[in-house]
């Protein structure tokens, strides 16, 4: 195993050396900026299928090359990106994967008051075995593969008082294991209307309405999870006030099913995101929410409450670290006995910039799911070594 790790590390360094050709960022080609990048990671996961009893460990090599093309036309910006992700499970080659991600973004700064933002993504990727109800090793011996398309836009108008309208459509289709995955083919369409008004120099009051429609493509006499979600929120946005930047939303959340046999629900929903920078080289980020999530195959949907705290600190010019702890409580609705999962996560990583174009990192991530459902609890430890290169 040591020989394997040494060989991979040598190959990583050799590949990343190719990115030392420039010291000024991307390459200008015909008026556009082209920026290639590469991340290579060697990790060890002691429970790759997230199982409670029968656990399997593996070394995993992940290779992620990427390319971003950016064009600027006055105040307008256009960006096109592609990322390829190759994962190799050295003790479970059935779980090897090759994923593709394509994304395009557009920002049109039409006037001092009017901005239009658009995006489109196409992903061909997978669910790791053990992360979804069809991905358990006892069900299939390969991951669930799917492709999805996402398109959306947002219009922003105003300077102090602002109105924003946004909409997004996505479809998700599974490509294998169709006897079960057909129940997870999903179209999602939704929109947000938001109004913000300044109440202090750097603080705005916000009200917004959100609507999302979930349309599952498979129906049977006992399966129809189509639903509509409505959210009406009020809150605050503030920027650089007493060294903090943040957003808070509190309001009403409802979920209504097309199937009369399923129970509709309404509750208080909230979202929180606060960035505190006590020092120029140190920051803390607090995030949390009480929300509804689509089912992963258990029940009709999931009520999720929780959050995370992250600390980023630069110890020296080229040395930094990130540490994170998180906790979520997920309650699966629509069951005779409600399933409750308590999920605790923690992690830390240290990054050192060897050169302007090359960063080496070492990390550790821990996950613990404590569930009242049989065989649904697990613990997982992941150690990793990462090399990241970019122009």
Phi, psi and omega in degrees: 000322178299319178299321179298313181296316180297318180296317179296318180297319178298317179295322177301310182298319180296318181292318183289336178301335180297341183269011182270013186283347183221148177242015185232024179091213185293169180264130177276121179229112177057036177088000177240153179263125180248123182234108174273158177208161179210131173234130179234131184229138172244121184226161174234122180246122185273003180203071191293338180259006179051055183255154182279321187244296182277100185257146176230133179251160179197147163281141184229127174255125180239128180238119184234090170278151181213157179216130179236130177244125184232135177234140179238128178234091186066239179270359182265145181228143179226137183218137177230130183226151176221137176225135175247134181235121179244123179243133181236115177266108189288343177248007181201074187293345174298340182263004175301149181215159173224108184250152180229137180226123179237133180218145177227137180228150181218133174234117177250111178267084191286317177216180178294345181248340191240123175235144175233128181239135178224153179210153176211136181224144171228124182235135172238104193215205188205164167256125176297143176301135182097346181267347178224168185291339177266354186268004182296142182303331182284346182266305178225156182257014174221159179292159173281128180252144179209164172233149180215149177237135181228128176226143180197168178206159177219136177246126180242129180226133177121169177242293175277287170286135185225148170238143179225138174232129180222154177212151180211141176233140176217149169228145184229126182228129178275147188253346181217175180053044191293340179301334179240320186290345179300335180287352182248004171295128193215134168253135179230131177222140182196173180206162180224133171243127186224140175231129178235144183222130182290131176244355176204167183308325182232023182227136180232141170275142186228137168233144181206154176234135180232144177223133178223132178247125178254120184238100177281140189272353182245131176234149170213172179303337182244359184232111171203098184260012178304138181205167175232132177250138174232136179227132176235111189238152169228153181180201183227146167238133176219155185225127174050043176258116182053045176069015179237149171232137184195173175214139179225134177227136176221140179178209188250134180231128178229149177226122184237127184265147174290329180278116183295343180284344179265145185275124173289163180213158173213146184197175173279132175243149178209156178220145183217134174212113184229129175248121179245125181240083180293334179226157180295338183248013182215136181214152177236136179236124178247124179230145179195164179196158166235112192212180176247139179238149176292153182294151171256018180116352179248115179076191183267328173192178185234131169270125185234130177229133178167189181187184181212156177232127183235137178239122174248134183214132175262110183279332178205181185302324184243006185236128180214167177217159173228133176229143185216142169228146181212156177211134176223142173246119183247126178245120184273118185270162176084018179247155177301319174237118184300127175277135178234125176248133172249114187248120177247132178230151177205152179192161177207146177216149177238132182237136178232127180275099180294318177218172181302328186257001186223125179235135176249140181223151175230137184214165176218134177228139182234139176225139180220116176248119179252112187238148175274359175271147182295135176058029180248356178271155176194163169230148185213135177236131181231122174252144185213153172231125187233139172239129182234126179234143177203158177287000000 
